[in-house]
Amino acid sequence: DGVIVIDIGINRVPVTDASGNPVLNEKGKPKKKTVGDVDFETVKEKASVITPVPGGVGPMTTTMLLYNTVESAKRIAARK
């Protein structure tokens, strides 16, 4: 349907097998995976663009944080 979805949610959910049972790690605890707030598999059919989780907006967030830090330092240096 052409919508653009920018998913910034970060959630840890249990990994399950085909029967819905939790998959356990080597320590016997439930394995977890990182997902967003949007059901990616359902929405990807309707969205023209969707950001994945993990790896979607995180790199841009980090880039902009560093950019703003440098710009702030320049402004402070210019006042001296």
LINRAJO-V255029 format. One record per helix or strand of 3 or more residues. SS is the DSSP state (A for helix, B for strand). FROM is the first residue (numbers start at 1). LEN is the number of residues. If there is no record, write none. Layout:
BEGIN
((SS | FROM | LEN) (SS | FROM | LEN))
END
This chain:
BEGIN
((B | 3 | 3) (B | 11 | 4) (B | 32 | 4) (A | 40 | 4) (B | 47 | 4) (A | 58 | 22))
END
